[in-house]
Amino acid sequence: MQFDYDDQNIFAKILRGEIPNNTVFESDHALAFRDINPQAPVHVLVIPKGPYMTLDHFARDASADEQVGFMAAVAEVCRLEGVEPGFRAVANAREDGVQDVPHYHLHILAGRNLGPMLAR
Ligand code: DGP
């Protein structure tokens, strides 16, 4: 699989500080910020700082430090957002996954019962 990262995507612009965001957490390897169109009371996007398009791209090519750093950011977001009653983590990828922004991001959704996983 060939991954051609587009550095003009909106999350690349957020990482460069060209577009503002509502930051929840930031580390050397990851940025977490509130989704502009929240689908639940808590809707945070966690993104790696490196140029990865999708979860499978990140899992294949990111270094161990980047992967550990990313998951540590997920843990920190869960702690900060108080998701004890439960949450959902979603990573959309490519066309069939209906991914709009081609920079890997994990949606963290919480704050209400999220219902069935997929709408029919
Ligand atoms: P996906 O379909 O998985 O690629 O989701 C992309 C999400 O990104 C979608 O829920 C809306 C959010 N989003 C798009 N543009 C912006 C933006 O400029 N700022 C923020 N905070 N979120 C954005």
Backbone and ligand atoms as CSV (ligand in chain L), in Angstrom:
chain,resi,resn,atom,element,x,y,z
A,1,MET,N,N,0.856,-1.204,0.000
A,1,MET,CA,C,0.000,0.000,0.000
A,1,MET,C,C,0.887,1.247,0.000
A,2,GLN,N,N,0.582,2.145,-0.919
A,2,GLN,CA,C,1.326,3.407,-1.039
A,2,GLN,C,C,0.555,4.504,-0.315
A,3,PHE,N,N,1.239,5.250,0.542
A,3,PHE,CA,C,0.597,6.366,1.239
A,3,PHE,C,C,1.247,7.663,0.779
A,4,ASP,N,N,0.449,8.527,0.158
A,4,ASP,CA,C,0.955,9.826,-0.303
A,4,ASP,C,C,0.338,10.920,0.557
A,5,TYR,N,N,1.061,11.297,1.579
A,5,TYR,CA,C,0.557,12.273,2.555
A,5,TYR,C,C,0.462,13.663,1.929
A,6,ASP,N,N,-0.673,14.305,2.104
A,6,ASP,CA,C,-0.915,15.663,1.604
A,6,ASP,C,C,-0.713,16.648,2.755
A,7,ASP,N,N,0.379,17.415,2.710
A,7,ASP,CA,C,0.661,18.295,3.852
A,7,ASP,C,C,-0.189,19.567,3.852
A,8,GLN,N,N,-1.150,19.648,2.923
A,8,GLN,CA,C,-2.093,20.770,2.937
A,8,GLN,C,C,-3.419,20.381,3.608
A,9,ASN,N,N,-3.509,19.165,4.157
A,9,ASN,CA,C,-4.772,18.792,4.818
A,9,ASN,C,C,-4.966,19.630,6.090
A,10,ILE,N,N,-6.226,19.721,6.519
A,10,ILE,CA,C,-6.576,20.672,7.589
A,10,ILE,C,C,-5.870,20.363,8.907
A,11,PHE,N,N,-5.613,19.081,9.190
A,11,PHE,CA,C,-4.948,18.771,10.461
A,11,PHE,C,C,-3.452,19.082,10.385
A,12,ALA,N,N,-2.860,18.973,9.206
A,12,ALA,CA,C,-1.469,19.416,9.045
A,12,ALA,C,C,-1.391,20.921,9.305
A,13,LYS,N,N,-2.395,21.667,8.840
A,13,LYS,CA,C,-2.415,23.119,9.070
A,13,LYS,C,C,-2.597,23.418,10.554
A,14,ILE,N,N,-3.431,22.631,11.230
A,14,ILE,CA,C,-3.589,22.801,12.686
A,14,ILE,C,C,-2.263,22.537,13.383
A,15,LEU,N,N,-1.572,21.465,12.988
A,15,LEU,CA,C,-0.280,21.143,13.626
A,15,LEU,C,C,0.744,22.252,13.404
A,16,ARG,N,N,0.694,22.920,12.268
A,16,ARG,CA,C,1.642,24.016,11.986
A,16,ARG,C,C,1.198,25.334,12.620
A,17,GLY,N,N,0.024,25.340,13.255
A,17,GLY,CA,C,-0.472,26.553,13.893
A,17,GLY,C,C,-1.107,27.530,12.924
A,18,GLU,N,N,-1.425,27.055,11.706
A,18,GLU,CA,C,-2.013,27.950,10.698
A,18,GLU,C,C,-3.520,28.094,10.893
A,19,ILE,N,N,-4.112,27.140,11.613
A,19,ILE,CA,C,-5.545,27.156,11.917
A,19,ILE,C,C,-5.674,26.906,13.417
A,20,PRO,N,N,-6.533,27.690,14.110
A,20,PRO,CA,C,-6.657,27.490,15.558
A,20,PRO,C,C,-7.372,26.186,15.901
A,21,ASN,N,N,-7.142,25.731,17.118
A,21,ASN,CA,C,-7.864,24.548,17.598
A,21,ASN,C,C,-8.083,24.697,19.088
A,22,ASN,N,N,-9.013,23.896,19.590
A,22,ASN,CA,C,-9.323,23.892,21.018
A,22,ASN,C,C,-8.590,22.690,21.631
A,23,THR,N,N,-7.364,22.940,22.076
A,23,THR,CA,C,-6.486,21.847,22.525
A,23,THR,C,C,-6.924,21.294,23.871
A,24,VAL,N,N,-6.945,19.964,23.946
A,24,VAL,CA,C,-7.203,19.248,25.200
A,24,VAL,C,C,-5.890,18.775,25.808
A,25,PHE,N,N,-4.962,18.346,24.955
A,25,PHE,CA,C,-3.686,17.804,25.436
A,25,PHE,C,C,-2.686,17.854,24.284
A,26,GLU,N,N,-1.429,18.111,24.627
A,26,GLU,CA,C,-0.380,18.085,23.609
A,26,GLU,C,C,0.884,17.497,24.208
A,27,SER,N,N,1.599,16.711,23.409
A,27,SER,CA,C,2.883,16.151,23.827
A,27,SER,C,C,3.826,16.211,22.624
A,28,ASP,N,N,5.013,15.637,22.778
A,28,ASP,CA,C,5.970,15.638,21.664
A,28,ASP,C,C,5.416,14.908,20.444
A,29,HIS,N,N,4.590,13.906,20.666
A,29,HIS,CA,C,4.175,13.026,19.574
A,29,HIS,C,C,2.711,13.144,19.171
A,30,ALA,N,N,1.909,13.862,19.932
A,30,ALA,CA,C,0.469,13.881,19.646
A,30,ALA,C,C,-0.165,15.202,20.058
A,31,LEU,N,N,-1.275,15.498,19.374
A,31,LEU,CA,C,-2.115,16.650,19.730
A,31,LEU,C,C,-3.549,16.147,19.832
A,32,ALA,N,N,-4.242,16.578,20.873
A,32,ALA,CA,C,-5.659,16.228,21.045
A,32,ALA,C,C,-6.453,17.517,21.128
A,33,PHE,N,N,-7.519,17.598,20.347
A,33,PHE,CA,C,-8.320,18.822,20.311
A,33,PHE,C,C,-9.780,18.469,20.063
A,34,ARG,N,N,-10.673,19.407,20.379
A,34,ARG,CA,C,-12.112,19.152,20.265
A,34,ARG,C,C,-12.542,19.192,18.797
A,35,ASP,N,N,-13.401,18.225,18.433
A,35,ASP,CA,C,-13.937,18.179,17.076
A,35,ASP,C,C,-14.807,19.410,16.840
A,36,ILE,N,N,-14.707,19.969,15.647
A,36,ILE,CA,C,-15.462,21.184,15.310
A,36,ILE,C,C,-16.965,20.895,15.190
A,37,ASN,N,N,-17.309,19.634,14.978
A,37,ASN,CA,C,-18.711,19.226,14.788
A,37,ASN,C,C,-19.011,18.044,15.712
A,38,PRO,N,N,-19.107,18.318,17.027
A,38,PRO,CA,C,-19.157,17.209,17.993
A,38,PRO,C,C,-20.400,16.333,17.844
A,39,GLN,N,N,-20.169,15.021,17.923
A,39,GLN,CA,C,-21.245,14.034,17.813
A,39,GLN,C,C,-21.673,13.516,19.185
A,40,ALA,N,N,-21.037,14.003,20.236
A,40,ALA,CA,C,-21.340,13.590,21.610
A,40,ALA,C,C,-20.824,14.694,22.526
A,41,PRO,N,N,-21.253,14.698,23.811
A,41,PRO,CA,C,-20.771,15.759,24.725
A,41,PRO,C,C,-19.250,15.821,24.792
A,42,VAL,N,N,-18.601,14.673,24.748
A,42,VAL,CA,C,-17.138,14.640,24.596
A,42,VAL,C,C,-16.841,14.130,23.194
A,43,HIS,N,N,-16.132,14.915,22.403
A,43,HIS,CA,C,-15.699,14.472,21.078
A,43,HIS,C,C,-14.336,15.100,20.819
A,44,VAL,N,N,-13.325,14.314,21.110
A,44,VAL,CA,C,-11.939,14.778,20.996
A,44,VAL,C,C,-11.260,13.981,19.890
A,45,LEU,N,N,-10.453,14.663,19.099
A,45,LEU,CA,C,-9.634,14.014,18.065
A,45,LEU,C,C,-8.200,13.960,18.561
A,46,VAL,N,N,-7.618,12.761,18.530
A,46,VAL,CA,C,-6.209,12.603,18.881
A,46,VAL,C,C,-5.455,12.323,17.595
A,47,ILE,N,N,-4.433,13.135,17.308
A,47,ILE,CA,C,-3.682,12.968,16.060
A,47,ILE,C,C,-2.197,12.858,16.374
A,48,PRO,N,N,-1.481,12.041,15.605
A,48,PRO,CA,C,-0.024,12.032,15.742
A,48,PRO,C,C,0.556,13.282,15.087
A,49,LYS,N,N,1.735,13.678,15.515
A,49,LYS,CA,C,2.363,14.853,14.898
A,49,LYS,C,C,3.066,14.505,13.594
A,50,GLY,N,N,3.330,13.234,13.376
A,50,GLY,CA,C,3.977,12.815,12.142
A,50,GLY,C,C,2.994,12.706,10.987
A,51,PRO,N,N,3.524,12.609,9.739
A,51,PRO,CA,C,2.692,12.630,8.532
A,51,PRO,C,C,2.131,11.250,8.176
A,52,TYR,N,N,1.112,10.836,8.906
A,52,TYR,CA,C,0.491,9.532,8.666
A,52,TYR,C,C,-0.965,9.741,8.265
A,53,MET,N,N,-1.407,8.997,7.277
A,53,MET,CA,C,-2.730,9.229,6.701
A,53,MET,C,C,-3.844,8.478,7.413
A,54,THR,N,N,-3.543,7.274,7.866
A,54,THR,CA,C,-4.583,6.390,8.400
A,54,THR,C,C,-4.004,5.549,9.537
A,55,LEU,N,N,-4.880,4.843,10.232
A,55,LEU,CA,C,-4.429,3.958,11.308
A,55,LEU,C,C,-3.462,2.897,10.788
A,56,ASP,N,N,-3.767,2.296,9.641
A,56,ASP,CA,C,-2.864,1.247,9.143
A,56,ASP,C,C,-1.519,1.821,8.695
A,57,HIS,N,N,-1.538,3.063,8.161
A,57,HIS,CA,C,-0.285,3.736,7.818
A,57,HIS,C,C,0.543,3.990,9.079
A,58,PHE,N,N,-0.110,4.536,10.106
A,58,PHE,CA,C,0.576,4.828,11.373
A,58,PHE,C,C,1.116,3.550,12.001
A,59,ALA,N,N,0.289,2.502,12.028
A,59,ALA,CA,C,0.693,1.240,12.673
A,59,ALA,C,C,1.870,0.606,11.938
A,60,ARG,N,N,1.926,0.798,10.620
A,60,ARG,CA,C,2.996,0.200,9.834
A,60,ARG,C,C,4.296,0.997,9.908
A,61,ASP,N,N,4.196,2.342,9.835
A,61,ASP,CA,C,5.398,3.150,9.589
A,61,ASP,C,C,5.859,4.023,10.754
A,62,ALA,N,N,5.001,4.279,11.729
A,62,ALA,CA,C,5.432,5.142,12.844
A,62,ALA,C,C,6.430,4.389,13.718
A,63,SER,N,N,7.351,5.150,14.305
A,63,SER,CA,C,8.354,4.546,15.197
A,63,SER,C,C,7.676,4.085,16.492
A,64,ALA,N,N,8.405,3.260,17.236
A,64,ALA,CA,C,7.877,2.807,18.533
A,64,ALA,C,C,7.609,4.000,19.446
A,65,ASP,N,N,8.502,4.978,19.453
A,65,ASP,CA,C,8.286,6.166,20.298
A,65,ASP,C,C,7.021,6.915,19.895
A,66,GLU,N,N,6.809,7.049,18.587
A,66,GLU,CA,C,5.603,7.744,18.119
A,66,GLU,C,C,4.345,6.967,18.523
A,67,GLN,N,N,4.408,5.648,18.410
A,67,GLN,CA,C,3.212,4.848,18.726
A,67,GLN,C,C,2.924,4.869,20.225
A,68,VAL,N,N,3.970,4.743,21.026
A,68,VAL,CA,C,3.771,4.796,22.475
A,68,VAL,C,C,3.293,6.190,22.884
A,69,GLY,N,N,3.880,7.214,22.278
A,69,GLY,CA,C,3.488,8.581,22.598
A,69,GLY,C,C,2.040,8.861,22.239
A,70,PHE,N,N,1.617,8.308,21.107
A,70,PHE,CA,C,0.225,8.499,20.691
A,70,PHE,C,C,-0.723,7.844,21.691
A,71,MET,N,N,-0.434,6.586,22.056
A,71,MET,CA,C,-1.344,5.886,22.971
A,71,MET,C,C,-1.323,6.524,24.360
A,72,ALA,N,N,-0.184,7.069,24.759
A,72,ALA,CA,C,-0.133,7.789,26.035
A,72,ALA,C,C,-1.045,9.019,25.987
A,73,ALA,N,N,-1.110,9.671,24.832
A,73,ALA,CA,C,-2.004,10.827,24.681
A,73,ALA,C,C,-3.464,10.384,24.766
A,74,VAL,N,N,-3.781,9.228,24.184
A,74,VAL,CA,C,-5.151,8.704,24.288
A,74,VAL,C,C,-5.506,8.484,25.761
A,75,ALA,N,N,-4.581,7.891,26.507
A,75,ALA,CA,C,-4.828,7.649,27.935
A,75,ALA,C,C,-5.047,8.966,28.670
A,76,GLU,N,N,-4.261,9.958,28.331
A,76,GLU,CA,C,-4.373,11.249,29.010
A,76,GLU,C,C,-5.709,11.927,28.673
A,77,VAL,N,N,-6.130,11.840,27.438
A,77,VAL,CA,C,-7.429,12.413,27.060
A,77,VAL,C,C,-8.553,11.707,27.827
A,78,CYS,N,N,-8.489,10.399,27.907
A,78,CYS,CA,C,-9.524,9.658,28.649
A,78,CYS,C,C,-9.543,10.089,30.109
A,79,ARG,N,N,-8.379,10.281,30.683
A,79,ARG,CA,C,-8.313,10.717,32.092
A,79,ARG,C,C,-8.883,12.132,32.230
A,80,LEU,N,N,-8.447,13.030,31.369
A,80,LEU,CA,C,-8.867,14.434,31.478
A,80,LEU,C,C,-10.357,14.610,31.221
A,81,GLU,N,N,-10.915,13.804,30.327
A,81,GLU,CA,C,-12.317,13.982,29.924
A,81,GLU,C,C,-13.280,13.175,30.785
A,82,GLY,N,N,-12.767,12.351,31.704
A,82,GLY,CA,C,-13.631,11.637,32.640
A,82,GLY,C,C,-14.553,10.653,31.960
A,83,VAL,N,N,-13.997,9.698,31.275
A,83,VAL,CA,C,-14.809,8.770,30.480
A,83,VAL,C,C,-15.104,7.466,31.229
A,84,GLU,N,N,-15.081,7.512,32.569
A,84,GLU,CA,C,-15.309,6.284,33.341
A,84,GLU,C,C,-16.574,5.538,32.928
A,85,PRO,N,N,-17.708,6.211,32.663
A,85,PRO,CA,C,-18.915,5.449,32.289
A,85,PRO,C,C,-18.792,4.736,30.939
A,86,GLY,N,N,-17.809,5.128,30.145
A,86,GLY,CA,C,-17.596,4.467,28.862
A,86,GLY,C,C,-17.301,5.461,27.763
A,87,PHE,N,N,-16.790,4.950,26.686
A,87,PHE,CA,C,-16.460,5.798,25.539
A,87,PHE,C,C,-16.352,4.930,24.303
A,88,ARG,N,N,-16.232,5.586,23.161
A,88,ARG,CA,C,-15.995,4.882,21.902
A,88,ARG,C,C,-14.807,5.548,21.208
A,89,ALA,N,N,-13.930,4.728,20.650
A,89,ALA,CA,C,-12.796,5.225,19.861
A,89,ALA,C,C,-13.009,4.773,18.425
A,90,VAL,N,N,-12.962,5.733,17.502
A,90,VAL,CA,C,-13.254,5.440,16.098
A,90,VAL,C,C,-12.132,6.001,15.228
A,91,ALA,N,N,-11.667,5.172,14.301
A,91,ALA,CA,C,-10.692,5.636,13.311
A,91,ALA,C,C,-11.251,5.313,11.929
A,92,ASN,N,N,-11.727,6.317,11.229
A,92,ASN,CA,C,-12.203,6.128,9.860
A,92,ASN,C,C,-10.996,6.124,8.919
A,93,ALA,N,N,-11.057,5.277,7.889
A,93,ALA,CA,C,-9.936,5.217,6.945
A,93,ALA,C,C,-10.415,5.093,5.505
A,94,ARG,N,N,-9.912,5.993,4.680
A,94,ARG,CA,C,-10.125,5.996,3.229
A,94,ARG,C,C,-11.614,6.027,2.841
A,95,GLU,N,N,-11.889,5.645,1.598
A,95,GLU,CA,C,-13.234,5.876,1.037
A,95,GLU,C,C,-14.315,5.114,1.788
A,96,ASP,N,N,-14.153,3.802,1.904
A,96,ASP,CA,C,-15.219,3.020,2.532
A,96,ASP,C,C,-15.367,3.338,4.011
A,97,GLY,N,N,-14.300,3.806,4.638
A,97,GLY,CA,C,-14.374,4.215,6.039
A,97,GLY,C,C,-14.901,5.634,6.210
A,98,VAL,N,N,-15.161,6.313,5.085
A,98,VAL,CA,C,-15.690,7.687,5.059
A,98,VAL,C,C,-14.789,8.613,5.905
A,99,GLN,N,N,-13.517,8.607,5.533
A,99,GLN,CA,C,-12.545,9.501,6.166
A,99,GLN,C,C,-12.526,10.809,5.396
A,100,ASP,N,N,-12.765,11.915,6.107
A,100,ASP,CA,C,-12.777,13.222,5.446
A,100,ASP,C,C,-11.403,13.887,5.457
A,101,VAL,N,N,-10.677,13.748,6.547
A,101,VAL,CA,C,-9.383,14.433,6.676
A,101,VAL,C,C,-8.268,13.381,6.599
A,102,PRO,N,N,-7.385,13.485,5.601
A,102,PRO,CA,C,-6.386,12.433,5.377
A,102,PRO,C,C,-5.124,12.565,6.235
A,103,HIS,N,N,-5.349,12.807,7.508
A,103,HIS,CA,C,-4.274,12.732,8.523
A,103,HIS,C,C,-4.865,11.863,9.627
A,104,TYR,N,N,-4.170,10.779,9.983
A,104,TYR,CA,C,-4.727,9.836,10.953
A,104,TYR,C,C,-5.236,10.551,12.206
A,105,HIS,N,N,-6.446,10.202,12.612
A,105,HIS,CA,C,-7.012,10.751,13.848
A,105,HIS,C,C,-7.909,9.712,14.482
A,106,LEU,N,N,-7.865,9.660,15.800
A,106,LEU,CA,C,-8.741,8.783,16.561
A,106,LEU,C,C,-9.796,9.661,17.224
A,107,HIS,N,N,-11.071,9.370,16.898
A,107,HIS,CA,C,-12.167,10.075,17.566
A,107,HIS,C,C,-12.369,9.425,18.934
A,108,ILE,N,N,-12.419,10.219,19.992
A,108,ILE,CA,C,-12.797,9.741,21.321
A,108,ILE,C,C,-14.149,10.374,21.643
A,109,LEU,N,N,-15.173,9.524,21.725
A,109,LEU,CA,C,-16.553,9.974,21.924
A,109,LEU,C,C,-17.050,9.465,23.270
A,110,ALA,N,N,-17.711,10.352,24.035
A,110,ALA,CA,C,-18.178,9.964,25.365
A,110,ALA,C,C,-19.184,11.000,25.853
A,111,GLY,N,N,-19.723,10.736,27.054
A,111,GLY,CA,C,-20.607,11.703,27.694
A,111,GLY,C,C,-22.075,11.375,27.566
A,112,ARG,N,N,-22.392,10.318,26.825
A,112,ARG,CA,C,-23.766,9.816,26.732
A,112,ARG,C,C,-23.691,8.380,26.250
A,113,ASN,N,N,-24.827,7.652,26.356
A,113,ASN,CA,C,-24.866,6.319,25.759
A,113,ASN,C,C,-24.791,6.483,24.246
A,114,LEU,N,N,-23.834,5.826,23.635
A,114,LEU,CA,C,-23.548,6.061,22.214
A,114,LEU,C,C,-24.340,5.161,21.274
A,115,GLY,N,N,-25.153,4.260,21.829
A,115,GLY,CA,C,-26.020,3.452,20.978
A,115,GLY,C,C,-25.260,2.428,20.172
A,116,PRO,N,N,-25.933,1.842,19.168
A,116,PRO,CA,C,-25.273,0.805,18.353
A,116,PRO,C,C,-24.059,1.378,17.633
A,117,MET,N,N,-23.119,0.499,17.332
A,117,MET,CA,C,-21.863,0.973,16.755
A,117,MET,C,C,-22.054,1.601,15.384
A,118,LEU,N,N,-22.882,0.969,14.542
A,118,LEU,CA,C,-23.066,1.474,13.182
A,118,LEU,C,C,-24.537,1.715,12.901
A,119,ALA,N,N,-24.847,2.872,12.271
A,119,ALA,CA,C,-26.200,3.108,11.779
A,119,ALA,C,C,-26.383,2.303,10.507
A,120,ARG,N,N,-27.601,1.818,10.263
A,120,ARG,CA,C,-27.834,1.007,9.056
A,120,ARG,C,C,-28.351,1.900,7.943
L,1,DGP,P1,P,-13.269,11.876,9.596
L,1,DGP,O1,O,-14.544,11.748,8.819
L,1,DGP,O2,O,-13.021,10.675,10.449
L,1,DGP,O3,O,-12.099,12.243,8.707
L,1,DGP,O4,O,-13.489,13.053,10.637
L,1,DGP,C1,C,-12.976,14.332,10.478
L,1,DGP,C2,C,-13.444,15.142,11.664
L,1,DGP,O5,O,-12.682,16.315,11.705
L,1,DGP,C3,C,-14.907,15.557,11.625
L,1,DGP,O6,O,-15.577,14.988,12.750
L,1,DGP,C4,C,-14.882,17.070,11.709
L,1,DGP,C5,C,-13.489,17.377,12.171
L,1,DGP,N1,N,-12.925,18.588,11.617
L,1,DGP,C6,C,-12.832,18.914,10.294
L,1,DGP,N2,N,-12.235,20.110,10.151
L,1,DGP,C7,C,-11.920,20.515,11.412
L,1,DGP,C8,C,-11.264,21.679,11.923
L,1,DGP,O7,O,-10.836,22.582,11.198
L,1,DGP,N3,N,-11.136,21.767,13.283
L,1,DGP,C9,C,-11.582,20.783,14.121
L,1,DGP,N4,N,-11.407,20.965,15.439
L,1,DGP,N5,N,-12.196,19.677,13.668
L,1,DGP,C10,C,-12.356,19.553,12.338
